[in-house]
Amino acid sequence: MAKLEKWIVAARMVEVLDAETEKTIINMGGLIAGGWCQVHQHIIVTPDNKEQIETYLKEKGYQVLSAAETNEHRTH
């Protein structure tokens, strides 16, 4: 396993404002635009657990990226 491949990244889109806050702002006459933000968590894996961890994260609704893919997204 290459050094960079020891890291995987779990990413998910999450709401920035909770439902109550959004409702209050709308009731005050505000409009809500794009309210999602991608968050991520770096995870160190080994050849023995990488596939199992990736499968688990995908089942939980996370996008799984390699550290190299994450770096590519930052430059575009």
PDB file of N, CA, C and O in Angstrom, chain B, residues numbered from 101:
ATOM      1  N   MET B 101       0.844  -1.176   0.000  1.00  0.00           N
ATOM      2  CA  MET B 101       0.000   0.000   0.000  1.00  0.00           C
ATOM      3  C   MET B 101       0.890   1.241   0.000  1.00  0.00           C
ATOM      4  O   MET B 101       1.768   1.368   0.854  1.00  0.00           O
ATOM      5  N   ALA B 102       0.681   2.138  -0.926  1.00  0.00           N
ATOM      6  CA  ALA B 102       1.451   3.377  -0.970  1.00  0.00           C
ATOM      7  C   ALA B 102       1.124   4.233   0.247  1.00  0.00           C
ATOM      8  O   ALA B 102       0.039   4.126   0.818  1.00  0.00           O
ATOM      9  N   LYS B 103       2.058   5.073   0.636  1.00  0.00           N
ATOM     10  CA  LYS B 103       1.879   5.891   1.830  1.00  0.00           C
ATOM     11  C   LYS B 103       0.571   6.679   1.791  1.00  0.00           C
ATOM     12  O   LYS B 103      -0.160   6.703   2.781  1.00  0.00           O
ATOM     13  N   LEU B 104       0.271   7.312   0.686  1.00  0.00           N
ATOM     14  CA  LEU B 104      -0.932   8.124   0.567  1.00  0.00           C
ATOM     15  C   LEU B 104      -2.200   7.289   0.681  1.00  0.00           C
ATOM     16  O   LEU B 104      -3.225   7.778   1.155  1.00  0.00           O
ATOM     17  N   GLU B 105      -2.138   6.035   0.250  1.00  0.00           N
ATOM     18  CA  GLU B 105      -3.317   5.185   0.269  1.00  0.00           C
ATOM     19  C   GLU B 105      -3.659   4.657   1.657  1.00  0.00           C
ATOM     20  O   GLU B 105      -4.658   3.954   1.812  1.00  0.00           O
ATOM     21  N   LYS B 106      -2.867   4.972   2.657  1.00  0.00           N
ATOM     22  CA  LYS B 106      -3.197   4.575   4.027  1.00  0.00           C
ATOM     23  C   LYS B 106      -4.316   5.434   4.588  1.00  0.00           C
ATOM     24  O   LYS B 106      -4.894   5.120   5.628  1.00  0.00           O
ATOM     25  N   TRP B 107      -4.616   6.523   3.889  1.00  0.00           N
ATOM     26  CA  TRP B 107      -5.668   7.439   4.325  1.00  0.00           C
ATOM     27  C   TRP B 107      -6.863   7.313   3.402  1.00  0.00           C
ATOM     28  O   TRP B 107      -6.710   7.260   2.182  1.00  0.00           O
ATOM     29  N   ILE B 108      -8.055   7.264   3.985  1.00  0.00           N
ATOM     30  CA  ILE B 108      -9.271   7.434   3.204  1.00  0.00           C
ATOM     31  C   ILE B 108     -10.015   8.615   3.806  1.00  0.00           C
ATOM     32  O   ILE B 108      -9.735   9.029   4.930  1.00  0.00           O
ATOM     33  N   VAL B 109     -10.953   9.147   3.060  1.00  0.00           N
ATOM     34  CA  VAL B 109     -11.724  10.294   3.518  1.00  0.00           C
ATOM     35  C   VAL B 109     -13.198   9.953   3.372  1.00  0.00           C
ATOM     36  O   VAL B 109     -13.652   9.565   2.296  1.00  0.00           O
ATOM     37  N   ALA B 110     -13.943  10.101   4.464  1.00  0.00           N
ATOM     38  CA  ALA B 110     -15.391   9.929   4.439  1.00  0.00           C
ATOM     39  C   ALA B 110     -16.007  11.316   4.343  1.00  0.00           C
ATOM     40  O   ALA B 110     -15.702  12.189   5.156  1.00  0.00           O
ATOM     41  N   ALA B 111     -16.878  11.528   3.350  1.00  0.00           N
ATOM     42  CA  ALA B 111     -17.483  12.843   3.152  1.00  0.00           C
ATOM     43  C   ALA B 111     -19.003  12.712   3.105  1.00  0.00           C
ATOM     44  O   ALA B 111     -19.541  11.690   2.679  1.00  0.00           O
ATOM     45  N   ARG B 112     -19.673  13.755   3.546  1.00  0.00           N
ATOM     46  CA  ARG B 112     -21.136  13.766   3.542  1.00  0.00           C
ATOM     47  C   ARG B 112     -21.606  15.213   3.489  1.00  0.00           C
ATOM     48  O   ARG B 112     -20.972  16.104   4.054  1.00  0.00           O
ATOM     49  N   MET B 113     -22.709  15.433   2.814  1.00  0.00           N
ATOM     50  CA  MET B 113     -23.331  16.745   2.801  1.00  0.00           C
ATOM     51  C   MET B 113     -24.207  16.858   4.052  1.00  0.00           C
ATOM     52  O   MET B 113     -24.976  15.947   4.357  1.00  0.00           O
ATOM     53  N   VAL B 114     -24.092  17.958   4.761  1.00  0.00           N
ATOM     54  CA  VAL B 114     -24.886  18.176   5.965  1.00  0.00           C
ATOM     55  C   VAL B 114     -25.555  19.537   5.890  1.00  0.00           C
ATOM     56  O   VAL B 114     -25.084  20.438   5.196  1.00  0.00           O
ATOM     57  N   GLU B 115     -26.652  19.675   6.609  1.00  0.00           N
ATOM     58  CA  GLU B 115     -27.353  20.950   6.674  1.00  0.00           C
ATOM     59  C   GLU B 115     -26.553  21.918   7.530  1.00  0.00           C
ATOM     60  O   GLU B 115     -25.956  21.533   8.536  1.00  0.00           O
ATOM     61  N   VAL B 116     -26.549  23.180   7.116  1.00  0.00           N
ATOM     62  CA  VAL B 116     -25.878  24.204   7.905  1.00  0.00           C
ATOM     63  C   VAL B 116     -26.817  24.710   9.002  1.00  0.00           C
ATOM     64  O   VAL B 116     -26.412  24.841  10.156  1.00  0.00           O
ATOM     65  N   LEU B 117     -28.057  24.990   8.645  1.00  0.00           N
ATOM     66  CA  LEU B 117     -29.047  25.474   9.610  1.00  0.00           C
ATOM     67  C   LEU B 117     -30.013  24.354   9.966  1.00  0.00           C
ATOM     68  O   LEU B 117     -30.398  23.561   9.107  1.00  0.00           O
ATOM     69  N   ASP B 118     -30.399  24.290  11.227  1.00  0.00           N
ATOM     70  CA  ASP B 118     -31.400  23.295  11.620  1.00  0.00           C
ATOM     71  C   ASP B 118     -32.785  23.776  11.168  1.00  0.00           C
ATOM     72  O   ASP B 118     -32.963  24.949  10.838  1.00  0.00           O
ATOM     73  N   ALA B 119     -33.754  22.870  11.157  1.00  0.00           N
ATOM     74  CA  ALA B 119     -35.096  23.160  10.637  1.00  0.00           C
ATOM     75  C   ALA B 119     -35.764  24.310  11.376  1.00  0.00           C
ATOM     76  O   ALA B 119     -36.417  25.143  10.747  1.00  0.00           O
ATOM     77  N   GLU B 120     -35.617  24.376  12.683  1.00  0.00           N
ATOM     78  CA  GLU B 120     -36.247  25.449  13.472  1.00  0.00           C
ATOM     79  C   GLU B 120     -35.670  26.818  13.099  1.00  0.00           C
ATOM     80  O   GLU B 120     -36.410  27.792  12.967  1.00  0.00           O
ATOM     81  N   THR B 121     -34.348  26.884  12.931  1.00  0.00           N
ATOM     82  CA  THR B 121     -33.706  28.147  12.552  1.00  0.00           C
ATOM     83  C   THR B 121     -34.163  28.578  11.163  1.00  0.00           C
ATOM     84  O   THR B 121     -34.466  29.752  10.948  1.00  0.00           O
ATOM     85  N   GLU B 122     -34.214  27.645  10.226  1.00  0.00           N
ATOM     86  CA  GLU B 122     -34.691  27.975   8.882  1.00  0.00           C
ATOM     87  C   GLU B 122     -36.120  28.503   8.930  1.00  0.00           C
ATOM     88  O   GLU B 122     -36.428  29.514   8.298  1.00  0.00           O
ATOM     89  N   LYS B 123     -36.991  27.831   9.673  1.00  0.00           N
ATOM     90  CA  LYS B 123     -38.393  28.249   9.772  1.00  0.00           C
ATOM     91  C   LYS B 123     -38.502  29.654  10.356  1.00  0.00           C
ATOM     92  O   LYS B 123     -39.279  30.473   9.865  1.00  0.00           O
ATOM     93  N   THR B 124     -37.732  29.934  11.393  1.00  0.00           N
ATOM     94  CA  THR B 124     -37.765  31.257  12.018  1.00  0.00           C
ATOM     95  C   THR B 124     -37.322  32.333  11.039  1.00  0.00           C
ATOM     96  O   THR B 124     -37.945  33.391  10.952  1.00  0.00           O
ATOM     97  N   ILE B 125     -36.252  32.068  10.304  1.00  0.00           N
ATOM     98  CA  ILE B 125     -35.759  33.032   9.323  1.00  0.00           C
ATOM     99  C   ILE B 125     -36.798  33.264   8.226  1.00  0.00           C
ATOM    100  O   ILE B 125     -37.023  34.403   7.820  1.00  0.00           O
ATOM    101  N   ILE B 126     -37.426  32.200   7.748  1.00  0.00           N
ATOM    102  CA  ILE B 126     -38.466  32.327   6.725  1.00  0.00           C
ATOM    103  C   ILE B 126     -39.647  33.120   7.269  1.00  0.00           C
ATOM    104  O   ILE B 126     -40.198  33.966   6.566  1.00  0.00           O
ATOM    105  N   ASN B 127     -40.041  32.857   8.508  1.00  0.00           N
ATOM    106  CA  ASN B 127     -41.142  33.597   9.133  1.00  0.00           C
ATOM    107  C   ASN B 127     -40.815  35.076   9.292  1.00  0.00           C
ATOM    108  O   ASN B 127     -41.727  35.902   9.339  1.00  0.00           O
ATOM    109  N   MET B 128     -39.543  35.424   9.374  1.00  0.00           N
ATOM    110  CA  MET B 128     -39.113  36.820   9.460  1.00  0.00           C
ATOM    111  C   MET B 128     -38.999  37.457   8.076  1.00  0.00           C
ATOM    112  O   MET B 128     -38.634  38.627   7.954  1.00  0.00           O
ATOM    113  N   GLY B 129     -39.314  36.685   7.034  1.00  0.00           N
ATOM    114  CA  GLY B 129     -39.264  37.215   5.678  1.00  0.00           C
ATOM    115  C   GLY B 129     -37.977  36.912   4.928  1.00  0.00           C
ATOM    116  O   GLY B 129     -37.801  37.364   3.796  1.00  0.00           O
ATOM    117  N   GLY B 130     -37.075  36.154   5.542  1.00  0.00           N
ATOM    118  CA  GLY B 130     -35.827  35.803   4.877  1.00  0.00           C
ATOM    119  C   GLY B 130     -36.032  34.633   3.929  1.00  0.00           C
ATOM    120  O   GLY B 130     -36.981  33.862   4.070  1.00  0.00           O
ATOM    121  N   LEU B 131     -35.148  34.513   2.978  1.00  0.00           N
ATOM    122  CA  LEU B 131     -35.169  33.397   2.047  1.00  0.00           C
ATOM    123  C   LEU B 131     -33.923  32.550   2.267  1.00  0.00           C
ATOM    124  O   LEU B 131     -32.840  33.080   2.512  1.00  0.00           O
ATOM    125  N   ILE B 132     -34.079  31.257   2.181  1.00  0.00           N
ATOM    126  CA  ILE B 132     -32.965  30.342   2.401  1.00  0.00           C
ATOM    127  C   ILE B 132     -32.431  29.887   1.038  1.00  0.00           C
ATOM    128  O   ILE B 132     -33.173  29.335   0.225  1.00  0.00           O
ATOM    129  N   ALA B 133     -31.163  30.120   0.807  1.00  0.00           N
ATOM    130  CA  ALA B 133     -30.513  29.655  -0.419  1.00  0.00           C
ATOM    131  C   ALA B 133     -29.817  28.335  -0.119  1.00  0.00           C
ATOM    132  O   ALA B 133     -30.173  27.655   0.843  1.00  0.00           O
ATOM    133  N   GLY B 134     -28.838  27.965  -0.925  1.00  0.00           N
ATOM    134  CA  GLY B 134     -28.138  26.702  -0.720  1.00  0.00           C
ATOM    135  C   GLY B 134     -27.666  26.566   0.711  1.00  0.00           C
ATOM    136  O   GLY B 134     -26.863  27.368   1.188  1.00  0.00           O
ATOM    137  N   GLY B 135     -28.156  25.566   1.385  1.00  0.00           N
ATOM    138  CA  GLY B 135     -27.848  25.408   2.800  1.00  0.00           C
ATOM    139  C   GLY B 135     -27.169  24.097   3.129  1.00  0.00           C
ATOM    140  O   GLY B 135     -27.380  23.533   4.202  1.00  0.00           O
ATOM    141  N   TRP B 136     -26.365  23.617   2.219  1.00  0.00           N
ATOM    142  CA  TRP B 136     -25.679  22.358   2.455  1.00  0.00           C
ATOM    143  C   TRP B 136     -24.186  22.579   2.389  1.00  0.00           C
ATOM    144  O   TRP B 136     -23.705  23.415   1.624  1.00  0.00           O
ATOM    145  N   CYS B 137     -23.473  21.849   3.170  1.00  0.00           N
ATOM    146  CA  CYS B 137     -22.023  21.978   3.197  1.00  0.00           C
ATOM    147  C   CYS B 137     -21.428  20.574   3.286  1.00  0.00           C
ATOM    148  O   CYS B 137     -21.940  19.720   4.010  1.00  0.00           O
ATOM    149  N   GLN B 138     -20.354  20.346   2.551  1.00  0.00           N
ATOM    150  CA  GLN B 138     -19.718  19.033   2.626  1.00  0.00           C
ATOM    151  C   GLN B 138     -18.695  19.026   3.755  1.00  0.00           C
ATOM    152  O   GLN B 138     -17.821  19.890   3.822  1.00  0.00           O
ATOM    153  N   VAL B 139     -18.811  18.064   4.619  1.00  0.00           N
ATOM    154  CA  VAL B 139     -17.832  17.863   5.688  1.00  0.00           C
ATOM    155  C   VAL B 139     -17.141  16.535   5.433  1.00  0.00           C
ATOM    156  O   VAL B 139     -17.676  15.659   4.754  1.00  0.00           O
ATOM    157  N   HIS B 140     -15.946  16.401   5.988  1.00  0.00           N
ATOM    158  CA  HIS B 140     -15.222  15.154   5.770  1.00  0.00           C
ATOM    159  C   HIS B 140     -14.380  14.800   6.984  1.00  0.00           C
ATOM    160  O   HIS B 140     -14.061  15.645   7.820  1.00  0.00           O
ATOM    161  N   GLN B 141     -14.034  13.529   7.051  1.00  0.00           N
ATOM    162  CA  GLN B 141     -13.225  12.994   8.138  1.00  0.00           C
ATOM    163  C   GLN B 141     -12.130  12.140   7.533  1.00  0.00           C
ATOM    164  O   GLN B 141     -12.417  11.221   6.766  1.00  0.00           O
ATOM    165  N   HIS B 142     -10.880  12.427   7.866  1.00  0.00           N
ATOM    166  CA  HIS B 142      -9.759  11.597   7.421  1.00  0.00           C
ATOM    167  C   HIS B 142      -9.664  10.379   8.335  1.00  0.00           C
ATOM    168  O   HIS B 142      -9.831  10.497   9.549  1.00  0.00           O
ATOM    169  N   ILE B 143      -9.399   9.216   7.758  1.00  0.00           N
ATOM    170  CA  ILE B 143      -9.338   7.967   8.508  1.00  0.00           C
ATOM    171  C   ILE B 143      -8.103   7.192   8.057  1.00  0.00           C
ATOM    172  O   ILE B 143      -7.892   6.988   6.862  1.00  0.00           O
ATOM    173  N   ILE B 144      -7.293   6.764   9.015  1.00  0.00           N
ATOM    174  CA  ILE B 144      -6.139   5.917   8.700  1.00  0.00           C
ATOM    175  C   ILE B 144      -6.616   4.476   8.657  1.00  0.00           C
ATOM    176  O   ILE B 144      -7.308   4.016   9.566  1.00  0.00           O
ATOM    177  N   VAL B 145      -6.244   3.761   7.593  1.00  0.00           N
ATOM    178  CA  VAL B 145      -6.639   2.364   7.435  1.00  0.00           C
ATOM    179  C   VAL B 145      -5.408   1.514   7.172  1.00  0.00           C
ATOM    180  O   VAL B 145      -4.324   2.031   6.903  1.00  0.00           O
ATOM    181  N   THR B 146      -5.592   0.203   7.255  1.00  0.00           N
ATOM    182  CA  THR B 146      -4.525  -0.751   6.949  1.00  0.00           C
ATOM    183  C   THR B 146      -5.015  -1.657   5.826  1.00  0.00           C
ATOM    184  O   THR B 146      -6.203  -1.655   5.503  1.00  0.00           O
ATOM    185  N   PRO B 147      -4.117  -2.426   5.231  1.00  0.00           N
ATOM    186  CA  PRO B 147      -4.580  -3.375   4.205  1.00  0.00           C
ATOM    187  C   PRO B 147      -5.598  -4.375   4.757  1.00  0.00           C
ATOM    188  O   PRO B 147      -6.414  -4.909   4.005  1.00  0.00           O
ATOM    189  N   ASP B 148      -5.553  -4.629   6.060  1.00  0.00           N
ATOM    190  CA  ASP B 148      -6.457  -5.601   6.673  1.00  0.00           C
ATOM    191  C   ASP B 148      -7.862  -5.066   6.925  1.00  0.00           C
ATOM    192  O   ASP B 148      -8.807  -5.851   7.002  1.00  0.00           O
ATOM    193  N   ASN B 149      -8.024  -3.733   7.057  1.00  0.00           N
ATOM    194  CA  ASN B 149      -9.351  -3.219   7.399  1.00  0.00           C
ATOM    195  C   ASN B 149      -9.909  -2.202   6.407  1.00  0.00           C
ATOM    196  O   ASN B 149     -11.058  -1.785   6.545  1.00  0.00           O
ATOM    197  N   LYS B 150      -9.130  -1.798   5.420  1.00  0.00           N
ATOM    198  CA  LYS B 150      -9.535  -0.743   4.486  1.00  0.00           C
ATOM    199  C   LYS B 150     -10.855  -1.065   3.788  1.00  0.00           C
ATOM    200  O   LYS B 150     -11.771  -0.243   3.790  1.00  0.00           O
ATOM    201  N   GLU B 151     -10.960  -2.238   3.200  1.00  0.00           N
ATOM    202  CA  GLU B 151     -12.169  -2.598   2.457  1.00  0.00           C
ATOM    203  C   GLU B 151     -13.387  -2.668   3.378  1.00  0.00           C
ATOM    204  O   GLU B 151     -14.469  -2.207   3.012  1.00  0.00           O
ATOM    205  N   GLN B 152     -13.218  -3.232   4.551  1.00  0.00           N
ATOM    206  CA  GLN B 152     -14.323  -3.352   5.505  1.00  0.00           C
ATOM    207  C   GLN B 152     -14.802  -1.973   5.959  1.00  0.00           C
ATOM    208  O   GLN B 152     -16.006  -1.730   6.040  1.00  0.00           O
ATOM    209  N   ILE B 153     -13.869  -1.076   6.252  1.00  0.00           N
ATOM    210  CA  ILE B 153     -14.237   0.273   6.692  1.00  0.00           C
ATOM    211  C   ILE B 153     -14.916   1.034   5.563  1.00  0.00           C
ATOM    212  O   ILE B 153     -15.915   1.717   5.793  1.00  0.00           O
ATOM    213  N   GLU B 154     -14.388   0.926   4.342  1.00  0.00           N
ATOM    214  CA  GLU B 154     -15.004   1.604   3.201  1.00  0.00           C
ATOM    215  C   GLU B 154     -16.439   1.115   2.979  1.00  0.00           C
ATOM    216  O   GLU B 154     -17.337   1.924   2.748  1.00  0.00           O
ATOM    217  N   THR B 155     -16.657  -0.184   3.046  1.00  0.00           N
ATOM    218  CA  THR B 155     -17.991  -0.752   2.867  1.00  0.00           C
ATOM    219  C   THR B 155     -18.940  -0.233   3.945  1.00  0.00           C
ATOM    220  O   THR B 155     -20.068   0.161   3.647  1.00  0.00           O
ATOM    221  N   TYR B 156     -18.488  -0.235   5.177  1.00  0.00           N
ATOM    222  CA  TYR B 156     -19.314   0.254   6.296  1.00  0.00           C
ATOM    223  C   TYR B 156     -19.706   1.714   6.086  1.00  0.00           C
ATOM    224  O   TYR B 156     -20.872   2.074   6.248  1.00  0.00           O
ATOM    225  N   LEU B 157     -18.736   2.554   5.726  1.00  0.00           N
ATOM    226  CA  LEU B 157     -19.019   3.975   5.518  1.00  0.00           C
ATOM    227  C   LEU B 157     -20.018   4.189   4.378  1.00  0.00           C
ATOM    228  O   LEU B 157     -20.921   5.018   4.492  1.00  0.00           O
ATOM    229  N   LYS B 158     -19.859   3.455   3.296  1.00  0.00           N
ATOM    230  CA  LYS B 158     -20.782   3.572   2.164  1.00  0.00           C
ATOM    231  C   LYS B 158     -22.186   3.157   2.571  1.00  0.00           C
ATOM    232  O   LYS B 158     -23.161   3.789   2.165  1.00  0.00           O
ATOM    233  N   GLU B 159     -22.300   2.093   3.377  1.00  0.00           N
ATOM    234  CA  GLU B 159     -23.615   1.651   3.872  1.00  0.00           C
ATOM    235  C   GLU B 159     -24.267   2.714   4.739  1.00  0.00           C
ATOM    236  O   GLU B 159     -25.493   2.808   4.789  1.00  0.00           O
ATOM    237  N   LYS B 160     -23.454   3.517   5.425  1.00  0.00           N
ATOM    238  CA  LYS B 160     -23.970   4.583   6.290  1.00  0.00           C
ATOM    239  C   LYS B 160     -24.254   5.874   5.516  1.00  0.00           C
ATOM    240  O   LYS B 160     -24.677   6.869   6.105  1.00  0.00           O
ATOM    241  N   GLY B 161     -24.021   5.862   4.191  1.00  0.00           N
ATOM    242  CA  GLY B 161     -24.349   7.015   3.370  1.00  0.00           C
ATOM    243  C   GLY B 161     -23.215   7.989   3.111  1.00  0.00           C
ATOM    244  O   GLY B 161     -23.449   9.092   2.616  1.00  0.00           O
ATOM    245  N   TYR B 162     -21.994   7.602   3.437  1.00  0.00           N
ATOM    246  CA  TYR B 162     -20.845   8.470   3.194  1.00  0.00           C
ATOM    247  C   TYR B 162     -20.261   8.218   1.815  1.00  0.00           C
ATOM    248  O   TYR B 162     -20.313   7.100   1.303  1.00  0.00           O
ATOM    249  N   GLN B 163     -19.714   9.251   1.223  1.00  0.00           N
ATOM    250  CA  GLN B 163     -18.902   9.102   0.029  1.00  0.00           C
ATOM    251  C   GLN B 163     -17.497   8.795   0.525  1.00  0.00           C
ATOM    252  O   GLN B 163     -17.011   9.460   1.439  1.00  0.00           O
ATOM    253  N   VAL B 164     -16.838   7.805  -0.057  1.00  0.00           N
ATOM    254  CA  VAL B 164     -15.494   7.439   0.374  1.00  0.00           C
ATOM    255  C   VAL B 164     -14.511   7.801  -0.733  1.00  0.00           C
ATOM    256  O   VAL B 164     -14.649   7.357  -1.873  1.00  0.00           O
ATOM    257  N   LEU B 165     -13.520   8.611  -0.383  1.00  0.00           N
ATOM    258  CA  LEU B 165     -12.505   9.076  -1.316  1.00  0.00           C
ATOM    259  C   LEU B 165     -11.130   8.689  -0.812  1.00  0.00           C
ATOM    260  O   LEU B 165     -10.933   8.490   0.387  1.00  0.00           O
ATOM    261  N   SER B 166     -10.192   8.583  -1.717  1.00  0.00           N
ATOM    262  CA  SER B 166      -8.804   8.434  -1.288  1.00  0.00           C
ATOM    263  C   SER B 166      -8.277   9.825  -0.953  1.00  0.00           C
ATOM    264  O   SER B 166      -8.855  10.826  -1.377  1.00  0.00           O
ATOM    265  N   ALA B 167      -7.205   9.892  -0.211  1.00  0.00           N
ATOM    266  CA  ALA B 167      -6.607  11.188   0.112  1.00  0.00           C
ATOM    267  C   ALA B 167      -6.181  11.900  -1.170  1.00  0.00           C
ATOM    268  O   ALA B 167      -6.278  13.124  -1.256  1.00  0.00           O
ATOM    269  N   ALA B 168      -5.712  11.150  -2.166  1.00  0.00           N
ATOM    270  CA  ALA B 168      -5.300  11.744  -3.441  1.00  0.00           C
ATOM    271  C   ALA B 168      -6.493  12.403  -4.127  1.00  0.00           C
ATOM    272  O   ALA B 168      -6.359  13.499  -4.673  1.00  0.00           O
ATOM    273  N   GLU B 169      -7.659  11.752  -4.108  1.00  0.00           N
ATOM    274  CA  GLU B 169      -8.862  12.334  -4.717  1.00  0.00           C
ATOM    275  C   GLU B 169      -9.268  13.609  -3.994  1.00  0.00           C
ATOM    276  O   GLU B 169      -9.701  14.570  -4.630  1.00  0.00           O
ATOM    277  N   THR B 170      -9.137  13.629  -2.688  1.00  0.00           N
ATOM    278  CA  THR B 170      -9.474  14.822  -1.912  1.00  0.00           C
ATOM    279  C   THR B 170      -8.573  15.978  -2.310  1.00  0.00           C
ATOM    280  O   THR B 170      -9.046  17.104  -2.464  1.00  0.00           O
ATOM    281  N   ASN B 171      -7.284  15.717  -2.478  1.00  0.00           N
ATOM    282  CA  ASN B 171      -6.350  16.763  -2.895  1.00  0.00           C
ATOM    283  C   ASN B 171      -6.695  17.276  -4.289  1.00  0.00           C
ATOM    284  O   ASN B 171      -6.567  18.472  -4.551  1.00  0.00           O
ATOM    285  N   GLU B 172      -7.133  16.388  -5.193  1.00  0.00           N
ATOM    286  CA  GLU B 172      -7.526  16.804  -6.540  1.00  0.00           C
ATOM    287  C   GLU B 172      -8.707  17.758  -6.491  1.00  0.00           C
ATOM    288  O   GLU B 172      -8.750  18.722  -7.255  1.00  0.00           O
ATOM    289  N   HIS B 173      -9.679  17.506  -5.597  1.00  0.00           N
ATOM    290  CA  HIS B 173     -10.861  18.356  -5.487  1.00  0.00           C
ATOM    291  C   HIS B 173     -10.470  19.758  -5.009  1.00  0.00           C
ATOM    292  O   HIS B 173     -11.095  20.739  -5.411  1.00  0.00           O
ATOM    293  N   ARG B 174      -9.475  19.863  -4.181  1.00  0.00           N
ATOM    294  CA  ARG B 174      -9.054  21.162  -3.655  1.00  0.00           C
ATOM    295  C   ARG B 174      -8.429  22.052  -4.719  1.00  0.00           C
ATOM    296  O   ARG B 174      -8.472  23.278  -4.609  1.00  0.00           O
ATOM    297  N   THR B 175      -7.850  21.444  -5.745  1.00  0.00           N
ATOM    298  CA  THR B 175      -7.152  22.234  -6.750  1.00  0.00           C
ATOM    299  C   THR B 175      -8.062  22.620  -7.911  1.00  0.00           C
ATOM    300  O   THR B 175      -7.632  23.376  -8.782  1.00  0.00           O
ATOM    301  N   HIS B 176      -9.288  22.138  -7.960  1.00  0.00           N
ATOM    302  CA  HIS B 176     -10.193  22.466  -9.068  1.00  0.00           C
ATOM    303  C   HIS B 176     -11.269  23.401  -8.637  1.00  0.00           C
ATOM    304  O   HIS B 176     -12.117  23.780  -9.444  1.00  0.00           O
TER     305      HIS B 176
END
